[in-house]
Amino acid sequence: MTRPAALPGPGNVGYDSACIAASSSFCSPLSVRASKQAALQGLAKPLAEAMAGDYPLVQKLWRSEDVVEGPRAFAEKRKPVWKGR
């Protein structure tokens, strides 16, 4: 990703947020929500506890059709069709 002119550079919250937002646009909406839930709930915990945490949206993601669709679309060289279920 090229650096937007209005944002200074890596390490800057605005720049880092813009990079995350841009890369998230390629992910399934369910995976973005699950990642956000895990990140926000894990902030208040020690690293080992946060990594071992049980996050409901992450569990839902792993049981979803989207978890299969992403790698399948990549292998077939096409854009994924996210279903959110």
Stockholm file with secondary structure:
# STOCKHOLM 1.0

chainA/1-85         MTRPAALPGPGNVGYDSACIAASSSFCSPLSVRASKQAALQGLAKPLAEAMAGDYPLVQKLWRSEDVVEGPRAFAEKRKPVWKGR
#=GR chainA/1-85 SS CCCCTTSCCTTCHHHHHHHHHHHHTTSCHHHHHHHHHHHHHHTTSCHHHHHTCCCHHHHHHHTSSHHHHHHHHHHTTSCCCCCCC
#=GC SS_cons        CCCCTTSCCTTCHHHHHHHHHHHHTTSCHHHHHHHHHHHHHHTTSCHHHHHTCCCHHHHHHHTSSHHHHHHHHHHTTSCCCCCCC
//
